[in-house]
Amino acid sequence: MPRRKPASAKQRKAQLQEKRAIKRGDIPVPPPQPKPHGRKGPGRSALEDPLKEKDPSSKRLQSAFLKVEPAFLERSRQIASNEALSRSLSADAVILREQDVGLSSDSSEAAQLTCPRRPKWRFDMSKKEVEANEEGLYKKWIAETDEHIKSWMESRSLETSEPEQEDIPGSPTYYERNLEVWRQLWRVTEISQIMLVLLDSRCPALHFPPSLRAYLASLRPNRPLIIVLTKADMVPEAYSNAWKIWLQERYPSARIVKARSYREHDPTAERKGQGQRRKFEPEIGEDELRELVDAMKAAHKEIITPSEKIRNDEEKLANWKPTALVNVDWNAVLKGDRAELFEHGGDEDSPEFLTIGLIGQPNVGKSSLLNALFGAHKVKASRTPGKTKHFQTLFWTKQIRLVDCPGLVMPNYVPMELQVLGATLPISQIPSIPSCLHFILNILPLERVLHLEHPSARAQVIEDKRTWRGDKPARHDPEQMKQTWTTMDVLTAYATKKGWVTAKAGRPDANRAGNALLRALAEGRIRWGFWPPGVPIPEDTIKPSHGIWLGHPFSDEEDIHSDTESEASADRHPEDRTTDDATESEVEEHEDGDDSVDVVAGGGRFGALALDDQEEDEDEDENGSEDEDEDKNRKQNEDEE
């Protein structure tokens, strides 16, 4: 039997691209290939179809998003290359504008976008009938939502385009388009008696859009709402307190608490050698846990207490029964004493346990909070948004059941660039890195954070020996060029500093630099945060030139990235270190997709998401992670062009 000819590099590349397209849902899964005849030998696995679906159920829960138009991508590249970045940052640059997160004064516009609600059903309906109703309602909802989003994008493009310029669509916005993922939300809200909405402390308003608020308000009976500001250790306390005030004013009926999710495993451990990482483990502070349990206790009391209308009607009061477990030992929850909890409370018709649901957009820290509450790695927590696909049920105690819902990107009038900064979208699926970096660089001076050298400084000055009649043409002053940065200048400077060049042309690899910077921002290795609108800013809290960068406002502008000071700063506690101390070295240690168990010091306690990334790698190609392969594909495509 003749040997099979090994696949060429182009064939392997085509197979890999096809495999990624199938995983993203861009193309359907091909039919299974017939198995070869003959005995099973060592080479049999190589003959099997590499694209064969391992788990069809997981494919149904892949998040789906729209593609952007080529005209927008071309305009993004032009702006990134030619438009100068604004470097006269004022104190207002750190304040989040309400219109940027869909909270405009026009309430009718915000009410246009909603979350799909599950249609009514009866117990005598078959499964096919229920699913047909859901699919019909969902198609109608998708069509209406797309129409609203299209009108919003057109209005934004008209505001930004010049009169003589052709009509180019504005920046898109993403939202979940997979019905199976929305079904997970429906199920969680149906079985939960208390709802925990998790918001990222860096930009909470982005993660609580009007569509989600309207959906929760439509649930019958109304569920008590607890808002949890996660990743509280990634922003200064003044920021998280300001957001807590802002949320309490807008949502007075909700209970608002703060929580961190990780702590350093052994802060006294000696670091041997530069680049050695520290370990983090799930933990929530004692005060934070008590505050969260007190909020749950108050919400529980609300649902087991009849309303005033029922209390005033003796007949209704006699027939009223609570919808949740009446007797819950909250003190035992605080003590962590699981053995003393009684198994059941109340009469025979009372529920056996209290169910608390956790919902939110991707990457807000739902799984991390669960691990912190249990003090162990109960669920997978990943740096990649959307890691959780199915809702997960865990018994915190014998009386309290926690339900973790997959993260959903809710529909909202929010540009893609802010969604990327808020880490709600997987970076491997971002179609326009230049536009995202251009948006970020106008509010965050990364060239200062990373101490980059302007590309013009490396350009060789060639003496012009030609003779001229009349005035000699003016030459570009390199010193003047250093004062002006474009987005492409920042990417080129960072790629040059890292030594990243394209394989064929040998140019600085801007795509790789862009991916590395976006990941560093999403994971908190470059610390940033918005200030809430309408809340006074205390003096000496924000430095105008920093934008949303959370550099230490009281330190001088000194170069603390020297070898000596970098090693010294690495021994500090993560909360005591400034972004200046941690930024450059941490980006270097993580930008290549390192998914080891240890986490670099100063990456923030939330950096411990890498703890479970090893399990995530089981589904990836043997040559690297999915995100790395996507980056390589982009780089190869650029080189071919």
C-alpha positions as CSV (number, residue, x, y, z in Angstrom):
1,M,0.0,0.0,0.0
2,P,1.6,3.3,-1.1
3,R,2.3,5.9,1.6
4,R,0.2,9.0,1.7
5,K,1.9,12.1,0.6
6,P,2.5,14.5,3.5
7,A,0.4,17.7,3.5
8,S,2.2,20.8,2.3
9,A,2.4,24.0,4.4
10,K,-0.4,25.5,2.3
11,Q,-2.6,22.5,2.8
12,R,-2.0,22.5,6.6
13,K,-2.7,26.2,6.7
14,A,-6.0,25.7,4.7
15,Q,-7.0,22.9,7.1
16,L,-6.3,25.0,10.1
17,Q,-8.3,27.9,8.8
18,E,-11.2,25.7,7.9
19,K,-11.1,24.2,11.4
20,R,-11.2,27.6,13.0
21,A,-14.0,28.7,10.8
22,I,-16.1,25.6,11.8
23,K,-15.4,26.4,15.5
24,R,-16.6,29.9,15.1
25,G,-19.7,28.8,13.2
26,D,-18.8,30.6,9.9
27,I,-19.2,27.4,7.9
28,P,-21.2,24.2,8.6
29,V,-19.6,21.1,10.0
30,P,-18.7,18.7,7.1
31,P,-20.2,15.2,7.0
32,P,-18.1,12.5,8.6
33,Q,-15.6,10.8,6.4
34,P,-15.8,7.0,6.0
35,K,-13.4,5.1,8.2
36,P,-10.6,3.4,6.3
37,H,-10.6,-0.4,6.1
38,G,-8.0,-2.6,7.6
39,R,-6.6,-3.2,11.0
40,K,-6.1,-0.4,13.4
41,G,-2.4,0.6,13.6
42,P,-0.3,3.3,15.0
43,G,-1.0,5.6,12.0
44,R,-4.8,5.1,12.1
45,S,-5.4,8.3,14.0
46,A,-3.7,10.3,11.3
47,L,-6.2,9.0,8.7
48,E,-9.3,10.1,10.7
49,D,-11.0,13.4,9.8
50,P,-9.3,16.2,11.8
51,L,-12.4,18.3,11.5
52,K,-14.8,15.7,13.0
53,E,-17.0,17.4,15.7
54,K,-16.1,16.1,19.1
55,D,-19.1,17.5,21.0
56,P,-22.1,18.6,18.9
57,S,-23.8,20.1,21.9
58,S,-21.0,22.5,22.5
59,K,-21.2,23.7,18.9
60,R,-24.8,24.8,19.5
61,L,-23.6,27.1,22.2
62,Q,-21.0,28.9,20.3
63,S,-21.5,32.7,20.4
64,A,-22.4,34.2,17.1
65,F,-21.7,37.7,15.9
66,L,-22.1,39.7,12.7
67,K,-19.2,40.6,10.4
68,V,-18.2,44.2,9.7
69,E,-18.1,45.7,6.2
70,P,-14.9,46.0,4.2
71,A,-15.4,49.8,3.9
72,F,-15.2,50.2,7.7
73,L,-12.0,48.1,7.9
74,E,-10.4,50.2,5.2
75,R,-11.3,53.4,6.9
76,S,-10.0,52.1,10.2
77,R,-6.6,51.4,8.7
78,Q,-6.4,54.9,7.1
79,I,-7.4,56.6,10.4
80,A,-4.9,54.5,12.3
81,S,-2.1,55.5,9.9
82,N,-2.9,59.1,9.3
83,E,-4.9,60.7,12.1
84,A,-2.9,62.2,15.0
85,L,-3.7,61.2,18.5
86,S,-5.0,63.8,20.9
87,R,-2.5,64.3,23.7
88,S,-4.1,67.3,25.4
89,L,-6.0,65.0,27.8
90,S,-8.1,66.8,30.3
91,A,-9.7,65.6,33.5
92,D,-12.9,64.9,31.6
93,A,-11.2,62.2,29.6
94,V,-11.6,59.8,32.5
95,I,-15.3,60.4,32.9
96,L,-17.5,58.0,31.1
97,R,-20.2,59.6,29.0
98,E,-23.7,58.2,29.4
99,Q,-24.3,58.3,25.6
100,D,-21.3,56.1,25.0
101,V,-22.9,53.2,27.0
102,G,-26.4,53.6,25.7
103,L,-27.7,55.7,28.6
104,S,-28.7,58.7,26.6
105,S,-31.4,61.1,27.7
106,D,-33.7,59.9,25.0
107,S,-35.4,57.1,26.9
108,S,-37.5,56.0,23.9
109,E,-34.3,55.2,21.9
110,A,-32.9,53.1,24.7
111,A,-36.2,51.3,25.1
112,Q,-36.0,50.1,21.5
113,L,-33.4,47.5,22.3
114,T,-34.6,44.6,24.5
115,C,-33.5,41.1,25.5
116,P,-35.6,38.3,24.0
117,R,-38.2,36.9,26.4
118,R,-39.2,33.3,26.4
119,P,-42.7,32.9,25.0
120,K,-45.5,31.5,27.2
121,W,-45.8,27.7,27.2
122,R,-48.0,25.0,28.8
123,F,-47.2,21.7,30.3
124,D,-49.3,19.9,27.6
125,M,-47.2,21.3,24.8
126,S,-44.6,19.1,23.2
127,K,-40.9,19.9,23.0
128,K,-41.1,20.7,19.3
129,E,-44.0,23.0,19.8
130,V,-42.2,24.9,22.6
131,E,-39.0,25.2,20.5
132,A,-40.9,26.3,17.4
133,N,-42.5,29.1,19.4
134,E,-39.2,30.2,20.7
135,E,-37.5,30.1,17.3
136,G,-40.4,32.2,15.7
137,L,-40.2,34.8,18.4
138,Y,-36.4,34.9,18.2
139,K,-36.3,35.5,14.5
140,K,-38.7,38.4,14.9
141,W,-36.6,39.8,17.7
142,I,-33.4,39.5,15.7
143,A,-34.9,41.3,12.7
144,E,-36.2,44.2,14.9
145,T,-32.9,44.5,16.8
146,D,-30.9,44.6,13.6
147,E,-33.1,47.3,12.2
148,H,-32.6,49.5,15.2
149,I,-28.8,48.9,15.2
150,K,-28.6,49.7,11.5
151,S,-30.4,53.0,12.0
152,W,-28.1,53.9,14.9
153,M,-25.0,53.0,12.9
154,E,-26.1,55.2,10.0
155,S,-26.8,58.1,12.2
156,R,-23.3,57.9,13.7
157,S,-21.7,57.6,10.3
158,L,-23.5,60.8,9.1
159,E,-22.2,62.7,12.1
160,T,-18.6,61.7,11.6
161,S,-18.3,61.7,7.8
162,E,-17.5,64.8,5.6
163,P,-20.1,66.1,3.1
164,E,-18.0,65.1,0.0
165,Q,-17.1,61.7,1.5
166,E,-18.9,58.6,0.5
167,D,-21.3,57.0,3.0
168,I,-19.2,54.7,5.1
169,P,-20.9,52.8,7.9
170,G,-20.1,53.6,11.5
171,S,-18.5,51.3,14.0
172,P,-20.7,48.3,14.6
173,T,-21.9,46.9,17.9
174,Y,-22.1,43.3,18.8
175,Y,-24.7,41.3,20.7
176,E,-25.4,37.6,21.2
177,R,-27.1,36.1,18.1
178,N,-27.3,32.4,19.2
179,L,-30.7,31.3,20.5
180,E,-29.2,28.4,22.5
181,V,-27.2,30.9,24.6
182,W,-30.3,33.0,25.3
183,R,-32.1,29.8,26.4
184,Q,-29.5,29.4,29.2
185,L,-30.5,32.9,30.5
186,W,-34.2,32.0,30.3
187,R,-33.6,28.9,32.4
188,V,-31.5,30.6,35.0
189,T,-34.0,33.4,35.5
190,E,-36.9,30.9,35.8
191,I,-35.4,28.8,38.6
192,S,-33.7,31.7,40.5
193,Q,-35.4,33.5,43.4
194,I,-32.6,36.1,43.8
195,M,-30.6,37.6,41.0
196,L,-27.0,38.7,41.3
197,V,-25.9,41.0,38.4
198,L,-22.2,41.2,38.1
199,L,-20.5,44.3,36.7
200,D,-16.8,45.0,36.0
201,S,-15.6,47.8,38.4
202,R,-13.6,49.4,35.6
203,C,-16.7,50.3,33.6
204,P,-19.9,49.1,35.4
205,A,-22.3,51.1,33.2
206,L,-21.1,49.2,30.1
207,H,-22.2,45.9,31.7
208,F,-25.7,46.9,32.8
209,P,-27.4,48.1,29.6
210,P,-31.0,49.2,29.5
211,S,-32.0,46.0,27.7
212,L,-30.8,43.9,30.6
213,R,-32.5,46.2,33.2
214,A,-35.8,46.0,31.3
215,Y,-35.6,42.2,31.0
216,L,-35.1,41.8,34.7
217,A,-37.9,44.2,35.5
218,S,-40.3,42.2,33.3
219,L,-39.8,38.9,35.2
220,R,-42.9,37.9,37.2
221,P,-42.8,37.7,40.1
222,N,-40.1,40.3,40.4
223,R,-36.7,39.0,41.6
224,P,-34.8,40.9,44.2
225,L,-31.7,42.4,42.6
226,I,-28.2,42.5,44.0
227,I,-25.5,44.3,42.0
228,V,-22.0,43.0,42.6
229,L,-19.0,45.2,41.5
230,T,-16.4,42.5,40.6
231,K,-12.7,43.0,40.2
232,A,-12.7,45.6,42.9
233,D,-9.0,45.1,43.4
234,M,-8.3,46.3,39.8
235,V,-9.3,49.9,40.5
236,P,-8.6,52.3,43.4
237,E,-11.1,52.3,46.2
238,A,-12.2,55.8,45.3
239,Y,-13.3,54.6,41.8
240,S,-15.3,51.6,43.1
241,N,-17.0,53.8,45.8
242,A,-17.9,56.4,43.2
243,W,-19.5,53.8,41.0
244,K,-21.4,52.4,44.0
245,I,-22.8,55.9,44.6
246,W,-23.8,56.3,40.9
247,L,-25.5,52.9,40.8
248,Q,-27.4,53.5,44.0
249,E,-28.8,56.8,42.6
250,R,-29.9,55.2,39.4
251,Y,-31.2,51.9,40.9
252,P,-32.4,52.7,44.4
253,S,-34.2,49.4,44.9
254,A,-31.1,47.3,44.1
255,R,-28.5,46.3,46.7
256,I,-24.9,47.1,45.7
257,V,-21.8,45.3,47.0
258,K,-18.2,45.1,46.0
259,A,-16.1,42.0,45.7
260,R,-12.6,40.9,44.7
261,S,-12.0,37.3,43.6
262,Y,-8.3,36.4,44.2
263,R,-5.5,36.9,46.6
264,E,-1.8,36.2,46.4
265,H,-1.0,32.7,47.5
266,D,2.2,33.5,49.4
267,P,3.2,37.2,49.4
268,T,6.3,36.5,51.5
269,A,7.7,34.0,49.1
270,E,11.1,35.0,47.7
271,R,11.3,35.5,43.9
272,K,14.3,33.8,42.4
273,G,15.2,35.5,39.1
274,Q,13.5,38.0,37.0
275,G,10.2,37.0,35.4
276,Q,9.3,34.4,38.0
277,R,5.6,34.5,38.6
278,R,3.5,34.5,41.8
279,K,0.6,32.3,42.4
280,F,-3.0,33.5,43.2
281,E,-5.9,31.6,44.7
282,P,-9.6,32.3,44.9
283,E,-10.7,34.4,47.9
284,I,-13.2,37.0,48.8
285,G,-12.5,39.3,51.8
286,E,-14.2,38.7,55.1
287,D,-15.9,42.1,55.0
288,E,-16.9,41.7,51.4
289,L,-18.4,38.3,52.1
290,R,-20.3,39.6,55.0
291,E,-21.6,42.5,52.9
292,L,-22.7,40.1,50.2
293,V,-24.4,37.7,52.6
294,D,-26.2,40.6,54.3
295,A,-27.5,41.7,50.9
296,M,-28.7,38.1,50.2
297,K,-30.3,37.9,53.6
298,A,-32.2,41.1,53.0
299,A,-33.3,40.0,49.6
300,H,-34.4,36.6,51.0
301,K,-36.5,38.3,53.7
302,E,-38.2,40.4,51.0
303,I,-39.4,37.3,49.0
304,I,-40.6,35.4,52.1
305,T,-42.6,38.4,53.3
306,P,-46.1,39.0,51.8
307,S,-46.6,42.3,50.2
308,E,-48.7,45.1,51.8
309,K,-51.5,44.4,49.4
310,I,-51.7,40.8,50.5
311,R,-51.3,41.6,54.2
312,N,-54.3,43.9,54.0
313,D,-56.5,41.1,52.6
314,E,-57.1,38.3,55.1
315,E,-58.3,35.8,52.5
316,K,-55.3,36.3,50.3
317,L,-53.0,36.3,53.3
318,A,-54.5,32.9,54.4
319,N,-53.8,31.4,51.0
320,W,-50.4,33.0,50.5
321,K,-47.3,30.8,50.6
322,P,-43.6,31.9,50.2
323,T,-41.9,31.0,46.9
324,A,-38.6,30.3,48.6
325,L,-37.2,28.3,51.5
326,V,-38.1,30.2,54.7
327,N,-35.5,29.1,57.2
328,V,-31.9,29.7,56.1
329,D,-29.0,29.6,58.5
330,W,-27.0,32.6,57.3
331,N,-24.6,32.5,60.2
332,A,-23.5,29.0,59.2
333,V,-22.9,30.4,55.7
334,L,-20.5,33.1,57.1
335,K,-18.7,30.5,59.3
336,G,-18.4,28.1,56.4
337,D,-19.7,25.3,58.7
338,R,-21.5,23.2,56.1
339,A,-22.2,20.3,58.5
340,E,-24.5,22.2,60.9
341,L,-26.9,23.3,58.1
342,F,-30.2,21.7,58.3
343,E,-31.5,20.0,55.2
344,H,-35.0,21.4,55.0
345,G,-37.0,24.2,56.5
346,G,-40.7,25.2,56.5
347,D,-43.7,23.1,55.7
348,E,-44.1,20.3,53.2
349,D,-45.0,22.7,50.3
350,S,-42.0,25.0,50.9
351,P,-39.1,24.7,48.4
352,E,-36.2,22.7,49.6
353,F,-33.5,25.3,48.9
354,L,-33.0,28.9,48.0
355,T,-31.7,29.5,44.4
356,I,-29.5,32.4,43.6
357,G,-28.6,33.1,39.9
358,L,-25.5,34.9,38.7
359,I,-25.9,36.7,35.4
360,G,-23.8,39.2,33.4
361,Q,-21.9,39.9,30.2
362,P,-18.8,37.8,29.3
363,N,-15.7,38.3,31.4
364,V,-17.2,40.2,34.3
365,G,-16.1,37.5,36.8
366,K,-19.1,35.2,37.4
367,S,-17.0,32.0,37.5
368,S,-14.2,33.7,39.5
369,L,-16.7,34.9,42.2
370,L,-18.1,31.4,42.5
371,N,-14.6,30.0,43.0
372,A,-13.9,32.7,45.6
373,L,-17.2,31.9,47.5
374,F,-16.3,28.2,47.6
375,G,-12.6,28.8,48.3
376,A,-11.7,26.3,45.6
377,H,-11.7,25.9,41.8
378,K,-15.3,24.7,41.3
379,V,-15.9,26.1,37.8
380,K,-13.6,27.1,34.9
381,A,-12.5,30.7,34.9
382,S,-10.7,31.9,31.8
383,R,-9.2,35.1,30.5
384,T,-11.1,34.4,27.2
385,P,-14.7,35.9,27.3
386,G,-17.5,33.4,26.9
387,K,-15.7,30.4,28.4
388,T,-18.8,29.2,30.3
389,K,-21.3,27.7,27.7
390,H,-23.9,25.9,29.8
391,F,-25.5,27.2,33.0
392,Q,-23.9,25.5,36.0
393,T,-25.6,24.6,39.3
394,L,-23.6,24.4,42.5
395,F,-24.8,23.9,46.1
396,W,-23.1,26.5,48.3
397,T,-24.7,24.8,51.3
398,K,-27.4,22.3,51.7
399,Q,-29.9,25.1,51.6
400,I,-28.5,27.6,49.1
401,R,-28.1,26.7,45.4
402,L,-26.0,29.0,43.1
403,V,-26.5,29.0,39.4
404,D,-23.9,30.4,37.0
405,C,-25.3,31.7,33.7
406,P,-23.1,31.9,30.6
407,G,-22.1,35.4,29.7
408,L,-24.2,37.1,27.1
409,V,-23.3,40.3,25.1
410,M,-26.5,42.2,25.6
411,P,-27.8,44.5,22.8
412,N,-26.9,48.1,23.4
413,Y,-26.0,51.3,21.5
414,V,-22.3,50.8,22.3
415,P,-19.5,50.9,19.7
416,M,-17.4,47.9,19.2
417,E,-14.2,49.7,20.4
418,L,-15.7,50.2,23.9
419,Q,-16.9,46.6,24.0
420,V,-13.3,45.4,23.2
421,L,-11.9,47.6,25.9
422,G,-14.5,46.2,28.4
423,A,-13.3,42.7,27.5
424,T,-16.8,41.4,26.5
425,L,-15.6,40.1,23.1
426,P,-12.9,37.5,22.4
427,I,-9.9,39.3,20.9
428,S,-9.3,36.5,18.4
429,Q,-12.6,37.4,16.8
430,I,-12.0,41.2,16.6
431,P,-12.1,42.2,12.9
432,S,-10.6,45.6,13.3
433,I,-7.7,46.0,15.8
434,P,-6.6,49.4,14.4
435,S,-9.9,51.0,15.2
436,C,-10.0,49.6,18.7
437,L,-6.5,50.8,19.5
438,H,-7.2,54.2,18.0
439,F,-10.2,54.6,20.3
440,I,-8.2,53.5,23.3
441,L,-5.1,55.6,22.6
442,N,-7.2,58.8,22.5
443,I,-8.1,58.2,26.2
444,L,-5.0,56.3,27.4
445,P,-1.4,57.3,26.5
446,L,0.1,53.9,26.0
447,E,3.3,55.4,24.5
448,R,3.9,56.9,28.0
449,V,2.8,53.8,29.9
450,L,5.3,51.6,27.9
451,H,8.0,54.2,27.4
452,L,8.0,53.8,23.7
453,E,10.4,55.5,21.3
454,H,8.8,57.2,18.3
455,P,9.6,55.4,15.0
456,S,10.9,58.6,13.5
457,A,13.7,58.6,16.0
458,R,15.2,55.5,14.4
459,A,15.0,56.9,10.9
460,Q,18.4,57.6,9.4
461,V,19.0,61.2,8.5
462,I,20.4,61.3,4.9
463,E,22.3,64.4,3.9
464,D,20.8,66.2,0.9
465,K,23.7,67.2,-1.4
466,R,21.5,68.4,-4.3
467,T,21.6,72.0,-5.4
468,W,18.5,74.1,-5.6
469,R,17.5,77.2,-7.5
470,G,15.4,79.3,-5.2
471,D,14.2,78.3,-1.8
472,K,15.1,74.8,-0.6
473,P,12.0,72.7,0.2
474,A,11.3,72.4,3.9
475,R,12.2,69.1,5.5
476,H,10.3,67.2,8.2
477,D,11.8,67.9,11.5
478,P,12.3,64.6,13.4
479,E,11.9,66.3,16.7
480,Q,8.6,67.7,15.6
481,M,7.5,64.3,14.4
482,K,8.2,62.9,17.8
483,Q,5.6,65.1,19.3
484,T,2.9,63.6,17.1
485,W,1.8,60.0,17.5
486,T,-0.6,58.0,15.4
487,T,-2.1,54.6,16.3
488,M,0.2,52.9,13.8
489,D,3.2,54.7,15.3
490,V,2.4,53.2,18.7
491,L,2.0,49.7,17.3
492,T,5.1,50.0,15.2
493,A,7.1,51.4,18.2
494,Y,6.0,48.6,20.5
495,A,6.6,45.9,17.9
496,T,10.1,47.3,17.3
497,K,10.8,47.4,21.0
498,K,9.8,43.7,21.3
499,G,11.6,42.7,18.1
500,W,8.5,41.5,16.3
501,V,8.8,41.6,12.6
502,T,6.8,40.0,9.8
503,A,8.2,36.8,8.3
504,K,8.6,37.9,4.7
505,A,8.8,41.7,4.5
506,G,10.7,42.1,7.8
507,R,8.5,45.0,8.8
508,P,7.4,45.6,12.5
509,D,4.5,43.3,13.2
510,A,1.7,45.7,14.1
511,N,-0.9,43.0,14.3
512,R,0.9,41.1,16.9
513,A,1.6,44.3,18.9
514,G,-2.1,45.2,18.7
515,N,-3.2,41.8,20.0
516,A,-0.7,41.9,22.9
517,L,-1.8,45.4,23.9
518,L,-5.5,44.5,23.8
519,R,-4.9,41.4,25.9
520,A,-2.9,43.4,28.5
521,L,-5.8,45.9,28.8
522,A,-8.5,43.2,29.0
523,E,-6.6,41.2,31.7
524,G,-5.8,44.3,33.8
525,R,-2.0,44.1,33.3
526,I,-2.3,47.7,32.1
527,R,-4.6,49.1,34.8
528,W,-7.4,51.4,33.6
529,G,-10.8,52.6,34.8
530,F,-13.5,55.1,34.1
531,W,-15.0,57.6,36.5
532,P,-18.9,57.7,36.7
533,P,-20.7,60.6,35.2
534,G,-22.2,63.2,37.6
535,V,-20.1,62.2,40.6
536,P,-17.7,64.9,41.9
537,I,-14.0,64.0,41.5
538,P,-12.0,64.5,44.7
539,E,-8.9,66.6,44.5
540,D,-5.6,64.8,43.8
541,T,-7.5,61.6,42.7
542,I,-7.1,61.9,38.9
543,K,-4.1,63.2,36.9
544,P,-5.4,64.9,33.7
545,S,-2.6,63.7,31.5
546,H,-3.2,60.1,32.4
547,G,-6.7,59.7,30.9
548,I,-8.2,56.4,32.0
549,W,-4.8,55.0,32.9
550,L,-4.6,54.3,36.7
551,G,-1.0,55.3,37.1
552,H,-0.1,56.6,40.6
553,P,-1.3,60.2,40.7
554,F,1.2,61.3,43.4
555,S,4.5,60.0,41.8
556,D,6.8,62.0,39.7
557,E,7.2,61.3,36.0
558,E,10.3,59.2,36.5
559,D,11.5,56.2,34.6
560,I,10.8,53.3,36.8
561,H,11.2,50.7,34.1
562,S,15.0,50.3,34.6
563,D,16.2,46.8,35.4
564,T,17.0,47.6,39.0
565,E,13.7,49.3,39.8
566,S,11.7,46.7,37.9
567,E,13.1,43.9,40.0
568,A,12.5,45.9,43.2
569,S,8.9,46.7,42.2
570,A,8.2,43.0,41.5
571,D,8.5,42.3,45.2
572,R,5.7,44.6,46.1
573,H,2.2,43.6,47.0
574,P,-0.1,43.8,43.9
575,E,-2.3,46.4,45.5
576,D,0.6,48.5,46.5
577,R,2.2,48.7,43.1
578,T,1.4,51.3,40.5
579,T,0.7,50.6,36.9
580,D,4.1,52.2,36.1
581,D,5.7,49.4,38.1
582,A,3.9,46.5,36.5
583,T,3.1,47.4,32.9
584,E,6.0,46.7,30.7
585,S,7.4,43.6,32.3
586,E,4.0,42.0,32.7
587,V,3.1,42.6,29.0
588,E,6.4,40.9,28.1
589,E,5.6,37.9,30.1
590,H,2.0,37.4,28.9
591,E,1.8,38.6,25.4
592,D,2.9,35.2,23.9
593,G,-0.2,33.4,25.3
594,D,1.4,31.8,28.3
595,D,-1.3,29.8,30.0
596,S,0.7,28.3,32.9
597,V,-0.8,28.0,36.4
598,D,1.4,30.7,37.9
599,V,0.4,34.3,37.4
600,V,2.9,37.2,37.0
601,A,3.2,39.4,40.1
602,G,1.2,42.6,39.8
603,G,-1.1,41.3,37.1
604,G,-3.9,41.9,39.6
605,R,-5.7,39.2,41.6
606,F,-8.0,38.7,38.6
607,G,-4.9,37.7,36.7
608,A,-5.4,34.3,38.3
609,L,-7.8,33.5,35.6
610,A,-4.8,31.7,34.0
611,L,-5.4,29.0,36.7
612,D,-7.9,27.2,34.5
613,D,-6.6,28.1,31.1
614,Q,-4.8,24.7,31.0
615,E,-8.1,23.0,30.8
616,E,-9.1,25.3,28.0
617,D,-6.1,24.3,26.0
618,E,-7.4,20.8,25.6
619,D,-9.7,21.9,22.8
620,E,-7.0,23.8,20.9
621,D,-4.5,22.8,18.3
622,E,-1.3,21.2,19.4
623,N,0.7,24.0,17.9
624,G,-0.8,26.6,20.2
625,S,-3.9,28.2,21.5
626,E,-6.8,29.3,19.3
627,D,-6.1,32.9,19.9
628,E,-2.4,32.4,18.9
629,D,-3.4,30.6,15.7
630,E,-5.8,33.4,14.8
631,D,-2.9,35.9,15.3
632,K,-0.6,33.9,13.1
633,N,-3.3,33.6,10.4
634,R,-3.7,37.4,10.4
635,K,0.0,37.9,10.2
636,Q,0.4,35.4,7.3
637,N,-2.5,37.0,5.4
638,E,-0.8,40.4,5.8
639,D,2.5,39.1,4.5
640,E,0.8,37.6,1.5
641,E,-0.8,40.9,0.7
